[in-house]
Amino acid sequence: MRVILANPRGFCAGVNMAIDCVDQVLKSHGPPVYVFHEIVHNKHVVDAFRDRGVTFVDRVEEVPHGSLLVYSAHGISPEVRQAARERKLVEVDATCPLVTKVHMEVVRYARDGFTILFVGHRRHDEAVGTVGEAPDRIIVVESAEEVEHLNVPDEDRVAFVTQTTLSISDAQRVIDAIKKRFPNVRYPVKDDICYATTNRQAAVTQISPEVDLVLVIGSKNSSNSKRLVERAEEQGVPGFLIDDESEIDPAWLEGKESVLVTAGASAPEHLDSALLARLKREYGATVDTRTLVEEDMSFELPKSVRRLTVVQ
């Protein structure tokens, strides 16, 4: 079996920063540490932090007064921040800066009186947090079909932003529909879909026509990981999302001579190594790493973490 290992894959700068936030807080503060939602959408990352004394919560009210609360990489609403302050919590904000950028765009458009269309998945943590910035002025749009049925107060004062982890092709279909329906629509100068999402999808789009199967390492609730499977299938190649090598169904690999392996932006690198080891052991795989672009972006730890470390 020939395996092509896509590069870039796995952790992006925002995920690295968020995980480092929780790690530093644990080292300086010690457990218990509370995190609002999963710090990133990966089962292995979350389970490892649970083992170290982290408690993941879905409501601020679950956190004892005066405790330490870390906000996940996906961002949170002003309502959550206010609830945390009312409980006198020590706040650490691990929101990805690229998500924060979208929040600031929403705040600006709302201040200027626009109806804002958020292109994304309405139940995703990122969408919930972003909508919370201007709940009376923002509408979540998941498909081009939904655009046709929108009712807005002023069709000349409409703006759109997008979730950072969308399928590029799906997002473009919705954006095209918005631009057609609202010719004067405003939108950010720089695309909201993050660099890591774009790069990982581009790799799958380019390489998958060369293989018989695509394996994507990532958890089922990871939006960017699911989009990688969709990109493979758009190229006519079967793709499967797995949390780790234990989830491989041998039937998938019957008669397959070539496989593309990649990983979502929240999947740890050791999972790649374990998958490759199994493919070598059981299928005699040879591995060829294919690099499409070098990623060198990094984000500094937020001030809330640096201050806490200094205090401790």
Backbone bond lengths (Angstrom), bond angles and torsions (degrees), N, CA, C in turn:
res aa  C-N    CA-C-N  psi(-1)  N-CA   C-N-CA  omega(-1)  CA-C   N-CA-C  phi
1 M - - - 1.455 - - 1.532 109.45 -
2 R 1.326 115.54 137.60 1.467 121.42 174.99 1.517 108.40 -101.79
3 V 1.324 116.34 127.50 1.469 121.41 178.54 1.525 108.79 -114.93
4 I 1.334 116.10 128.35 1.464 121.26 171.45 1.527 106.95 -102.08
5 L 1.312 115.90 122.42 1.465 121.57 179.74 1.523 107.96 -99.40
6 A 1.330 115.65 114.56 1.464 120.29 -175.84 1.527 111.16 -73.18
7 N 1.290 115.85 139.71 1.461 122.43 173.49 1.527 107.67 -139.32
8 P 1.348 118.26 124.73 1.465 128.05 11.09 1.527 112.84 -80.17
9 R 1.329 114.30 157.12 1.456 123.20 175.48 1.521 106.84 -156.54
10 G 1.312 117.18 170.90 1.455 120.28 174.40 1.514 114.19 69.75
11 F 1.332 115.57 -155.26 1.459 122.64 -170.13 1.529 113.58 -48.33
12 C 1.336 114.37 133.63 1.456 121.67 171.31 1.528 108.25 -99.37
13 A 1.317 117.21 177.53 1.466 121.47 -177.12 1.524 111.61 -63.55
14 G 1.336 116.86 -39.57 1.457 120.18 -179.24 1.514 112.62 -66.39
15 V 1.327 116.67 -40.05 1.468 121.04 178.00 1.524 110.12 -67.50
16 N 1.330 116.74 -44.46 1.465 119.82 177.20 1.520 111.44 -56.15
17 M 1.337 115.98 -45.00 1.458 120.81 -179.14 1.525 111.32 -63.88
18 A 1.350 116.75 -44.92 1.467 120.62 -178.18 1.528 111.54 -63.58
19 I 1.329 116.59 -44.41 1.468 120.55 179.54 1.524 110.32 -65.11
20 D 1.341 115.96 -40.18 1.467 120.18 178.60 1.530 110.82 -63.68
21 C 1.345 116.65 -35.42 1.466 120.35 177.18 1.527 110.80 -57.78
22 V 1.333 116.62 -51.20 1.461 120.17 -178.15 1.523 110.33 -65.45
23 D 1.319 117.19 -39.89 1.457 121.18 179.46 1.529 111.01 -61.33
24 Q 1.330 116.70 -46.02 1.466 120.59 -179.37 1.526 111.39 -66.50
25 V 1.333 116.56 -39.09 1.464 120.64 178.81 1.530 110.15 -63.31
26 L 1.328 116.55 -43.04 1.463 120.07 177.89 1.529 111.43 -61.39
27 K 1.328 117.04 -41.22 1.456 120.92 -178.34 1.524 111.79 -68.88
28 S 1.345 116.76 -38.57 1.458 119.88 -175.13 1.520 113.38 -89.37
29 H 1.339 116.58 -32.20 1.464 122.02 -173.91 1.516 111.95 -105.11
30 G 1.329 114.80 -34.49 1.467 120.10 -175.54 1.505 111.65 76.95
31 P 1.348 117.59 162.15 1.455 120.07 178.29 1.540 110.31 -71.14
32 P 1.349 117.70 157.48 1.461 124.62 3.73 1.528 112.35 -82.47
33 V 1.326 115.56 143.05 1.463 123.48 172.58 1.517 106.90 -123.18
34 Y 1.317 116.72 135.81 1.456 121.66 179.82 1.528 109.24 -109.52
35 V 1.336 116.06 142.22 1.467 121.72 177.41 1.524 108.33 -126.19
36 F 1.338 115.58 130.98 1.456 120.42 179.80 1.529 108.85 -81.02
37 H 1.324 116.18 113.38 1.475 124.38 -170.75 1.538 109.18 65.59
38 E 1.316 116.79 -179.58 1.459 120.62 177.08 1.522 108.66 -69.25
39 I 1.326 116.98 136.53 1.463 119.57 -177.48 1.524 110.34 -58.40
40 V 1.321 117.41 -42.35 1.472 124.64 168.06 1.524 105.59 -141.96
41 H 1.315 116.48 160.79 1.455 119.30 -176.37 1.534 110.77 -86.02
42 N 1.338 114.20 76.33 1.460 119.49 173.86 1.516 109.48 -148.11
43 K 1.316 115.66 125.49 1.458 122.28 -175.86 1.532 111.92 -58.92
44 H 1.321 116.86 -44.01 1.459 120.19 -175.65 1.531 111.45 -67.95
45 V 1.317 116.73 -40.09 1.467 120.49 178.31 1.526 110.02 -63.78
46 V 1.332 116.04 -46.30 1.464 120.96 -178.00 1.529 110.67 -64.25
47 D 1.334 117.00 -45.78 1.470 120.26 -179.44 1.527 111.45 -62.52
48 A 1.328 116.94 -38.30 1.470 120.09 179.82 1.521 110.81 -64.34
49 F 1.316 117.17 -39.61 1.466 119.85 178.49 1.528 111.34 -71.62
50 R 1.324 117.61 -34.91 1.475 119.49 175.63 1.531 110.29 -59.20
51 D 1.326 115.16 -41.07 1.453 119.97 -179.91 1.529 112.12 -63.46
52 R 1.329 116.26 -22.20 1.475 121.11 -179.23 1.528 112.55 -96.99
53 G 1.330 116.98 4.99 1.453 119.13 175.06 1.507 116.10 104.01
54 V 1.339 117.26 14.79 1.463 120.93 177.86 1.529 109.60 -89.80
55 T 1.320 116.42 137.23 1.464 122.33 175.11 1.517 108.49 -113.13
56 F 1.314 116.38 124.78 1.462 121.58 179.15 1.524 108.90 -96.02
57 V 1.329 116.37 130.27 1.459 120.96 -175.79 1.519 110.03 -126.27
58 D 1.329 116.01 155.25 1.461 121.97 176.23 1.522 112.86 -107.98
59 R 1.337 115.63 -6.13 1.456 120.59 178.68 1.521 108.90 -138.19
60 V 1.332 115.64 137.21 1.458 119.76 179.72 1.522 110.46 -60.82
61 E 1.330 115.92 -31.09 1.468 120.44 -178.39 1.531 112.64 -63.08
62 E 1.327 117.57 -15.44 1.468 120.77 177.55 1.525 112.46 -78.76
63 V 1.328 116.94 -10.22 1.462 121.21 -175.70 1.533 108.97 -96.39
64 P 1.320 118.40 125.93 1.467 121.04 179.32 1.531 111.78 -60.09
65 H 1.322 116.45 145.23 1.464 121.99 178.01 1.522 111.14 -50.85
66 G 1.342 115.22 135.59 1.456 120.60 175.79 1.511 115.76 80.09
67 S 1.336 117.97 0.99 1.469 121.07 -178.29 1.530 110.84 -80.24
68 L 1.323 114.61 176.26 1.467 120.66 -180.00 1.525 109.42 -99.30
69 L 1.339 116.10 128.35 1.466 121.72 -178.41 1.521 109.95 -124.89
70 V 1.328 115.60 125.83 1.462 122.04 176.39 1.526 108.51 -100.99
71 Y 1.333 116.44 131.35 1.462 120.92 175.42 1.525 109.17 -86.64
72 S 1.324 117.23 136.67 1.467 121.53 -174.31 1.527 112.17 -69.06
73 A 1.328 114.97 169.95 1.467 121.48 -179.08 1.525 112.79 -62.44
74 H 1.342 117.00 -19.17 1.468 120.29 -173.78 1.517 113.64 -82.81
75 G 1.325 117.29 -8.54 1.456 120.47 178.44 1.516 112.89 87.96
76 I 1.337 115.66 158.85 1.464 121.14 -179.31 1.524 109.11 -137.22
77 S 1.330 115.51 167.75 1.457 121.53 -177.42 1.524 110.89 -87.53
78 P 1.334 117.48 161.01 1.475 120.26 174.10 1.522 112.21 -57.97
79 E 1.319 117.84 -30.12 1.456 121.66 178.89 1.533 110.99 -61.80
80 V 1.327 116.51 -40.31 1.463 120.54 178.56 1.526 110.06 -66.63
81 R 1.331 116.77 -42.75 1.465 120.29 178.31 1.527 111.14 -59.57
82 Q 1.326 115.99 -42.92 1.459 119.76 -179.21 1.529 111.03 -64.57
83 A 1.330 115.97 -42.09 1.472 119.78 178.64 1.522 110.93 -62.34
84 A 1.330 116.82 -37.27 1.464 120.85 179.08 1.524 110.66 -66.05
85 R 1.314 116.94 -40.52 1.466 120.19 -179.15 1.529 111.16 -68.45
86 E 1.323 115.83 -35.05 1.461 119.12 177.74 1.526 111.79 -65.11
87 R 1.333 116.52 -26.03 1.463 121.02 178.39 1.536 111.92 -95.14
88 K 1.352 114.93 7.53 1.472 120.80 177.22 1.526 111.75 58.32
89 L 1.335 116.08 39.13 1.464 119.66 -179.18 1.524 110.49 -81.49
90 V 1.322 115.63 150.37 1.461 121.51 170.85 1.523 106.43 -84.03
91 E 1.335 116.64 116.16 1.471 121.13 -172.44 1.531 111.72 -98.30
92 V 1.318 115.69 132.92 1.458 122.64 171.99 1.522 107.16 -124.62
93 D 1.309 116.42 119.89 1.461 120.78 -173.65 1.527 110.80 -100.86
94 A 1.339 116.49 105.36 1.468 121.44 179.52 1.532 111.86 -99.71
95 T 1.334 116.66 20.97 1.465 119.95 178.93 1.526 110.46 -59.39
96 C 1.323 116.88 133.43 1.468 121.16 175.75 1.529 109.34 -59.00
97 P 1.326 118.73 132.14 1.469 120.40 179.09 1.530 114.04 -57.11
98 L 1.321 116.98 -27.59 1.468 119.12 179.03 1.525 110.80 -73.27
99 V 1.325 117.16 -28.97 1.466 121.07 173.19 1.526 109.51 -73.35
100 T 1.319 116.63 -41.51 1.460 120.67 176.73 1.521 110.96 -57.10
101 K 1.327 116.49 -39.00 1.473 121.28 176.76 1.526 110.71 -55.44
102 V 1.337 117.10 -44.22 1.469 120.49 179.88 1.535 110.17 -65.82
103 H 1.332 117.01 -40.79 1.468 120.32 177.18 1.527 110.76 -57.44
104 M 1.329 116.72 -44.30 1.457 120.88 -177.99 1.532 111.26 -67.21
105 E 1.316 116.52 -34.58 1.468 119.74 176.04 1.529 110.27 -63.43
106 V 1.327 116.24 -42.99 1.466 120.79 178.73 1.527 110.38 -61.43
107 V 1.324 116.48 -46.26 1.469 120.48 179.85 1.521 110.46 -58.82
108 R 1.323 116.98 -43.33 1.469 120.84 -178.80 1.531 111.54 -66.16
109 Y 1.337 116.71 -46.31 1.468 119.10 -179.99 1.524 111.19 -64.23
110 A 1.329 116.82 -38.89 1.468 120.15 179.40 1.523 110.52 -65.17
111 R 1.320 116.01 -41.94 1.471 120.65 178.85 1.529 111.11 -60.55
112 D 1.341 116.21 -34.05 1.466 120.64 -178.26 1.526 112.98 -87.35
113 G 1.352 116.81 5.33 1.464 120.35 173.01 1.512 116.28 85.38
114 F 1.347 117.52 20.41 1.456 120.69 179.69 1.535 111.09 -89.19
115 T 1.337 115.52 149.87 1.457 120.51 163.49 1.526 106.16 -83.02
116 I 1.329 117.19 128.26 1.461 121.28 -173.53 1.520 109.72 -106.92
117 L 1.312 116.59 128.77 1.460 122.49 174.50 1.526 107.30 -100.10
118 F 1.333 115.54 120.59 1.458 120.77 176.67 1.515 108.25 -98.24
119 V 1.318 117.02 110.98 1.462 122.25 -179.91 1.524 107.67 -83.97
120 G 1.339 116.24 110.66 1.459 119.13 -177.04 1.511 112.00 173.57
121 H 1.318 115.68 -166.79 1.472 122.51 -177.28 1.530 108.16 -101.77
122 R 1.315 116.46 114.42 1.466 120.56 -166.41 1.518 114.20 -62.99
123 R 1.327 119.62 -21.89 1.466 120.46 -179.38 1.534 112.82 -95.33
124 H 1.309 116.90 -3.98 1.460 119.62 -179.63 1.526 109.70 -70.61
125 D 1.343 116.68 145.91 1.462 120.87 -178.57 1.524 112.12 -55.28
126 E 1.325 116.77 -38.58 1.465 119.76 -179.87 1.520 111.20 -64.17
127 A 1.316 116.80 -41.42 1.465 120.51 179.07 1.522 111.16 -64.48
128 V 1.320 116.51 -44.43 1.467 120.95 -178.38 1.527 110.21 -60.51
129 G 1.325 116.53 -44.60 1.457 120.11 179.77 1.514 112.57 -65.77
130 T 1.334 117.17 -42.36 1.461 121.02 -178.02 1.525 111.17 -67.94
131 V 1.315 116.96 -44.43 1.465 120.84 179.52 1.526 110.19 -59.11
132 G 1.318 116.78 -33.59 1.456 120.95 -179.41 1.511 114.39 -63.11
133 E 1.338 117.97 -16.44 1.459 120.98 177.71 1.532 111.81 -70.41
134 A 1.318 116.94 -28.21 1.474 120.43 -177.89 1.530 109.16 -155.69
135 P 1.332 117.34 63.19 1.474 120.24 -172.46 1.524 115.23 -60.43
136 D 1.328 116.91 -24.35 1.464 119.59 -179.21 1.523 112.88 -88.21
137 R 1.340 116.86 -4.02 1.464 119.15 -176.84 1.528 113.15 -124.88
138 I 1.340 117.81 0.47 1.461 119.99 -172.68 1.521 111.14 -118.46
139 I 1.327 115.78 140.28 1.463 123.09 178.75 1.526 107.70 -125.01
140 V 1.324 116.97 128.40 1.466 120.53 177.03 1.523 109.02 -84.10
141 V 1.318 115.80 131.99 1.465 122.08 -179.57 1.521 108.15 -123.64
142 E 1.323 117.09 120.56 1.459 120.91 -177.00 1.528 113.21 -100.32
143 S 1.310 118.57 -20.01 1.466 120.28 -174.63 1.522 111.13 -147.36
144 A 1.325 114.61 161.16 1.466 120.02 177.22 1.521 110.82 -62.30
145 E 1.334 116.55 -33.05 1.472 119.93 -179.84 1.529 111.24 -63.41
146 E 1.322 116.89 -37.05 1.464 119.94 -179.73 1.522 111.71 -64.25
147 V 1.321 117.09 -29.56 1.462 120.81 -178.19 1.523 110.63 -60.70
148 E 1.329 116.40 -38.05 1.473 120.77 -176.57 1.516 112.47 -63.54
149 H 1.332 117.62 -23.77 1.469 120.77 -174.44 1.517 112.91 -104.70
150 L 1.325 117.24 11.68 1.457 119.84 -178.48 1.521 111.88 -74.56
151 N 1.312 115.14 140.60 1.463 121.79 171.87 1.522 107.81 -119.06
152 V 1.320 117.22 119.75 1.457 121.87 -179.46 1.526 109.10 -125.90
153 P 1.336 117.36 152.30 1.464 120.27 -177.27 1.526 113.49 -61.54
154 D 1.331 117.34 -37.76 1.467 121.70 -177.20 1.520 107.97 -143.92
155 E 1.320 116.65 111.67 1.467 120.28 -175.99 1.524 112.86 -69.29
156 D 1.334 117.57 -12.19 1.461 121.07 177.53 1.524 112.26 -93.57
157 R 1.339 116.27 -1.27 1.465 119.81 178.24 1.533 108.74 -127.12
158 V 1.327 113.45 66.53 1.471 122.25 179.56 1.520 108.38 -124.90
159 A 1.317 116.25 139.73 1.466 122.17 175.41 1.519 108.49 -133.70
160 F 1.330 117.16 158.75 1.461 118.93 174.75 1.519 110.61 -134.13
161 V 1.341 115.20 151.53 1.464 124.45 170.52 1.520 105.97 -133.45
162 T 1.321 117.33 167.92 1.460 119.24 -178.96 1.523 111.31 -130.98
163 Q 1.323 114.62 153.63 1.460 121.68 170.65 1.523 108.41 -62.79
164 T 1.313 117.34 145.66 1.466 119.83 -173.47 1.518 113.97 -75.60
165 T 1.343 118.28 -15.92 1.472 120.66 -171.04 1.525 113.14 -112.65
166 L 1.319 117.72 24.66 1.466 120.53 -175.69 1.523 112.60 -77.74
167 S 1.338 114.16 160.25 1.458 120.68 166.01 1.521 107.68 -65.11
168 I 1.323 116.09 128.48 1.461 119.72 -178.18 1.525 110.85 -60.59
169 S 1.327 116.90 -42.90 1.470 120.10 -177.68 1.527 111.22 -68.73
170 D 1.346 116.78 -42.06 1.472 119.75 178.35 1.518 110.61 -63.30
171 A 1.338 115.96 -45.42 1.459 119.89 -179.75 1.527 110.75 -60.28
172 Q 1.331 116.41 -40.69 1.457 119.23 -177.27 1.529 111.53 -65.39
173 R 1.326 116.84 -36.28 1.468 119.67 177.55 1.529 110.69 -62.03
174 V 1.331 116.18 -42.00 1.464 119.77 179.20 1.526 110.24 -68.75
175 I 1.327 116.46 -43.26 1.469 120.41 179.76 1.522 111.12 -61.67
176 D 1.337 117.29 -41.98 1.470 120.39 177.89 1.526 110.79 -60.26
177 A 1.336 116.26 -40.49 1.468 120.45 179.16 1.527 110.79 -65.91
178 I 1.337 116.39 -39.70 1.468 120.07 178.64 1.526 110.60 -64.38
179 K 1.323 116.60 -45.16 1.468 120.12 -178.94 1.530 111.67 -64.84
180 K 1.326 115.98 -34.38 1.466 119.60 177.71 1.524 111.00 -70.13
181 R 1.329 117.09 -43.09 1.465 121.69 -178.45 1.528 111.94 -72.54
182 F 1.343 115.98 -37.25 1.466 120.70 -177.45 1.535 108.92 -125.16
183 P 1.326 117.92 84.81 1.479 121.30 -173.52 1.528 113.69 -59.60
184 N 1.327 118.05 -24.23 1.470 120.76 -178.43 1.523 112.60 -98.82
185 V 1.315 116.89 17.88 1.464 120.71 -176.27 1.529 111.51 -60.10
186 R 1.336 115.92 143.20 1.458 122.67 174.73 1.530 108.69 -97.81
187 Y 1.323 115.98 150.71 1.462 119.81 176.83 1.518 108.77 -159.90
188 P 1.329 117.77 159.58 1.469 120.68 -176.28 1.526 111.97 -61.54
189 V 1.328 114.79 147.01 1.465 120.21 177.89 1.523 110.26 -62.83
190 K 1.324 116.34 -41.01 1.468 121.35 -179.81 1.522 109.53 -102.49
191 D 1.325 115.94 133.82 1.461 122.65 -178.70 1.529 110.92 -54.37
192 D 1.358 115.93 140.27 1.466 120.49 179.73 1.524 113.29 -80.47
193 I 1.344 118.24 -26.02 1.468 119.89 -179.94 1.523 107.98 -64.47
194 C 1.329 116.40 127.02 1.464 119.57 -167.59 1.524 111.85 -72.20
195 Y 1.329 114.24 159.17 1.465 121.50 -177.12 1.526 111.90 -58.11
196 A 1.342 116.79 -38.61 1.462 120.44 -176.48 1.521 110.98 -68.95
197 T 1.322 116.25 -42.76 1.463 120.65 176.21 1.516 110.01 -58.91
198 T 1.331 116.24 -46.92 1.464 121.71 -179.32 1.525 110.96 -61.00
199 N 1.327 116.81 -47.73 1.465 120.43 -177.08 1.516 112.60 -64.10
200 R 1.342 117.29 -42.37 1.463 120.30 -178.01 1.527 111.03 -68.87
201 Q 1.317 116.60 -38.47 1.465 119.40 177.19 1.527 111.11 -68.22
202 A 1.318 116.57 -38.58 1.472 119.71 179.41 1.526 110.61 -62.97
203 A 1.332 116.54 -38.64 1.467 120.09 179.59 1.522 110.94 -63.82
204 V 1.327 116.75 -44.67 1.473 120.03 179.44 1.528 110.12 -64.98
205 T 1.323 117.08 -42.02 1.465 120.54 179.41 1.520 111.53 -60.37
206 Q 1.326 116.34 -42.02 1.459 120.53 -175.91 1.526 113.04 -76.59
207 I 1.339 116.96 -40.11 1.460 119.96 -171.62 1.522 113.44 -90.84
208 S 1.328 118.19 -32.04 1.471 119.93 -172.24 1.528 114.52 -57.11
209 P 1.359 121.01 -31.68 1.463 118.24 176.85 1.536 114.11 -62.35
210 E 1.347 117.16 -14.17 1.466 120.87 -179.42 1.521 112.68 -88.12
211 V 1.340 117.85 -8.02 1.468 119.87 -171.69 1.532 111.46 -123.74
212 D 1.340 114.40 171.67 1.462 121.14 179.50 1.527 112.39 -96.14
213 L 1.343 116.64 -16.18 1.460 120.47 -173.53 1.521 109.21 -158.63
214 V 1.345 115.78 147.38 1.468 121.12 175.93 1.529 108.53 -121.69
215 L 1.330 116.11 127.81 1.464 122.12 174.88 1.523 108.21 -111.32
216 V 1.324 115.83 123.93 1.462 121.95 -179.55 1.520 108.71 -113.06
217 I 1.311 117.14 121.73 1.459 120.76 176.07 1.523 108.68 -86.61
218 G 1.324 115.92 123.40 1.455 120.73 -179.60 1.517 109.51 170.89
219 S 1.317 116.23 159.79 1.455 120.48 -178.10 1.528 111.42 -85.20
220 K 1.318 114.69 159.46 1.466 120.44 -172.99 1.521 112.78 -66.13
221 N 1.329 117.65 -24.07 1.461 119.89 179.23 1.523 112.79 -95.82
222 S 1.331 116.38 12.56 1.464 120.94 178.18 1.524 109.43 -90.99
223 S 1.326 115.93 110.47 1.460 120.56 -177.38 1.522 111.69 -60.61
224 N 1.338 117.56 -47.11 1.462 118.82 -175.89 1.521 111.49 -67.29
225 S 1.351 117.76 -30.70 1.473 120.32 178.48 1.528 110.74 -69.58
226 K 1.322 116.81 -42.70 1.463 120.28 178.71 1.530 110.97 -62.80
227 R 1.325 116.05 -34.66 1.462 119.06 179.16 1.533 111.38 -64.21
228 L 1.331 117.77 -30.58 1.471 120.37 179.23 1.527 110.70 -66.67
229 V 1.329 117.17 -39.54 1.461 120.43 176.08 1.529 109.77 -62.76
230 E 1.323 115.96 -42.28 1.469 119.73 179.72 1.519 111.47 -62.77
231 R 1.320 116.65 -37.88 1.470 119.15 179.26 1.522 110.85 -64.36
232 A 1.324 117.25 -40.31 1.463 120.26 177.28 1.519 110.35 -61.01
233 E 1.322 116.03 -46.78 1.460 120.42 -177.59 1.529 111.62 -65.73
234 E 1.348 116.79 -31.37 1.468 119.77 175.44 1.528 110.95 -64.43
235 Q 1.340 116.22 -25.99 1.470 120.40 177.61 1.525 111.65 -88.34
236 G 1.330 116.72 3.42 1.460 120.78 178.92 1.517 113.86 82.33
237 V 1.334 117.23 19.07 1.458 121.27 -178.21 1.532 108.29 -116.03
238 P 1.338 118.12 130.59 1.470 118.79 178.80 1.525 111.19 -63.95
239 G 1.325 115.36 140.58 1.460 120.34 179.60 1.519 110.44 -135.00
240 F 1.324 116.43 148.76 1.462 121.36 -179.97 1.520 109.70 -134.80
241 L 1.331 115.33 140.08 1.456 122.52 177.23 1.521 108.56 -100.28
242 I 1.337 115.98 124.63 1.468 120.16 -178.30 1.529 109.72 -130.66
243 D 1.322 116.30 141.88 1.460 120.23 175.45 1.522 111.16 -70.77
244 D 1.327 116.20 -33.41 1.463 121.00 179.08 1.519 108.67 -166.47
245 E 1.328 116.52 179.36 1.467 121.30 -173.80 1.525 113.20 -63.01
246 S 1.325 118.05 -20.92 1.466 120.23 -178.31 1.529 112.08 -68.17
247 E 1.317 117.59 -17.98 1.461 121.24 -177.16 1.532 113.45 -90.01
248 I 1.312 117.41 1.29 1.471 119.63 177.86 1.520 110.37 -64.78
249 D 1.305 116.05 132.00 1.455 121.85 171.70 1.537 106.97 -97.39
250 P 1.329 118.71 116.82 1.466 120.32 -177.66 1.528 113.04 -54.45
251 A 1.339 116.51 -26.07 1.466 119.31 179.44 1.524 111.50 -62.45
252 W 1.333 116.47 -30.42 1.465 119.04 179.14 1.526 111.26 -61.34
253 L 1.335 116.59 -31.69 1.453 121.55 -170.90 1.525 113.82 -95.54
254 E 1.329 116.66 -3.64 1.469 119.69 179.53 1.526 110.18 -61.67
255 G 1.322 115.59 123.50 1.458 121.27 177.95 1.516 114.57 75.61
256 K 1.321 117.62 5.34 1.474 120.55 -178.85 1.530 109.41 -90.70
257 E 1.319 115.53 126.09 1.454 120.48 -178.96 1.522 112.96 -99.35
258 S 1.326 116.50 -20.01 1.468 119.41 -177.23 1.526 109.79 -142.87
259 V 1.324 115.78 139.38 1.463 122.23 -175.56 1.520 109.43 -136.50
260 L 1.332 116.36 137.59 1.459 121.91 171.63 1.523 107.77 -98.87
261 V 1.315 116.68 128.76 1.468 122.33 176.39 1.516 108.55 -113.27
262 T 1.326 116.32 129.05 1.460 121.71 174.81 1.516 108.16 -143.62
263 A 1.328 116.42 179.26 1.462 120.16 -177.79 1.517 109.36 -148.23
264 G 1.324 115.51 143.50 1.449 121.02 176.75 1.523 111.70 -66.41
265 A 1.328 115.78 168.53 1.464 121.51 -172.16 1.522 113.58 -70.85
266 S 1.333 118.00 -7.45 1.469 119.80 178.29 1.529 112.43 -114.54
267 A 1.336 117.78 14.60 1.472 121.84 -177.64 1.528 110.98 -97.49
268 P 1.348 117.74 125.85 1.471 121.26 -179.98 1.526 112.30 -66.32
269 E 1.327 115.81 149.97 1.463 121.35 -174.97 1.525 112.49 -66.68
270 H 1.337 118.10 -29.60 1.469 118.56 -177.42 1.529 111.79 -63.69
271 L 1.341 117.16 -22.18 1.465 120.31 177.08 1.528 110.56 -70.81
272 D 1.335 116.95 -35.16 1.470 120.68 175.04 1.524 109.90 -60.84
273 S 1.327 115.21 -47.16 1.473 120.30 -176.97 1.524 111.37 -61.12
274 A 1.343 116.32 -40.90 1.467 119.96 -179.38 1.524 110.95 -67.09
275 L 1.339 116.44 -38.84 1.466 119.93 178.35 1.528 110.81 -65.28
276 L 1.316 116.82 -45.82 1.463 120.20 179.82 1.521 110.95 -62.68
277 A 1.327 117.17 -38.51 1.464 120.62 179.26 1.517 110.52 -61.89
278 R 1.329 117.30 -40.25 1.466 119.91 179.41 1.527 110.90 -68.09
279 L 1.326 116.65 -41.26 1.470 119.37 -179.73 1.532 110.83 -65.06
280 K 1.319 116.75 -35.72 1.468 119.94 177.13 1.526 110.81 -69.36
281 R 1.320 115.27 -42.36 1.465 120.93 -175.20 1.526 111.85 -69.08
282 E 1.313 116.92 -43.79 1.462 120.82 -171.97 1.532 113.96 -97.97
283 Y 1.348 116.74 -20.90 1.465 118.86 -175.11 1.522 113.08 -127.47
284 G 1.332 116.73 8.25 1.461 119.96 178.93 1.512 113.14 60.32
285 A 1.324 116.89 35.03 1.459 121.17 -173.75 1.523 112.40 -69.18
286 T 1.326 115.14 140.37 1.454 122.17 166.59 1.525 106.50 -107.77
287 V 1.334 116.47 141.48 1.460 120.66 -171.71 1.528 110.79 -114.77
288 D 1.335 114.55 129.62 1.460 122.16 177.02 1.529 107.09 -120.47
289 T 1.337 117.42 116.97 1.469 120.49 178.28 1.521 110.14 -83.13
290 R 1.306 116.49 128.52 1.464 122.20 -178.89 1.530 109.05 -115.01
291 T 1.324 116.49 112.04 1.465 121.26 -178.90 1.518 110.18 -100.99
292 L 1.322 115.50 121.32 1.453 120.15 178.86 1.522 112.03 -94.31
293 V 1.324 116.09 -35.61 1.464 119.90 179.68 1.528 107.92 -155.63
294 E 1.304 116.68 144.72 1.457 121.26 176.79 1.531 108.65 -89.09
295 E 1.326 116.17 130.28 1.463 120.58 177.56 1.526 109.06 -103.29
296 D 1.337 116.36 128.01 1.461 119.90 179.68 1.531 111.95 -129.30
297 M 1.331 116.92 16.52 1.454 119.94 -179.40 1.526 110.96 -77.08
298 S 1.310 115.81 142.29 1.457 121.34 174.29 1.520 108.54 -146.73
299 F 1.329 115.72 155.22 1.457 120.99 178.94 1.525 109.27 -120.03
300 E 1.314 115.50 137.48 1.463 120.86 177.58 1.523 110.15 -69.78
301 L 1.317 116.66 148.49 1.456 119.34 174.51 1.521 109.73 -60.01
302 P 1.335 117.93 141.39 1.471 120.33 -178.90 1.526 111.75 -64.38
303 K 1.340 115.76 156.87 1.462 121.23 -178.65 1.525 111.58 -58.14
304 S 1.348 116.41 -33.82 1.468 119.44 -178.18 1.527 111.64 -61.03
305 V 1.336 117.40 -33.50 1.469 121.07 176.97 1.525 110.29 -76.71
306 R 1.318 117.34 -43.46 1.475 121.34 -178.39 1.530 110.20 -62.93
307 R 1.320 116.83 -40.56 1.463 120.31 178.61 1.524 111.05 -64.20
308 L 1.335 115.80 -42.74 1.461 120.48 -178.89 1.511 110.93 -63.35
309 T 1.326 116.28 -40.44 1.458 121.52 -179.78 1.522 110.59 -64.50
310 V 1.329 116.68 -41.12 1.465 121.56 -179.81 1.525 109.75 -65.79
311 V 1.335 116.56 -44.44 1.465 121.82 -179.38 1.505 110.43 -59.70
312 Q 1.352 116.06 -44.65 1.457 119.31 -176.88 1.535 110.08 -70.64
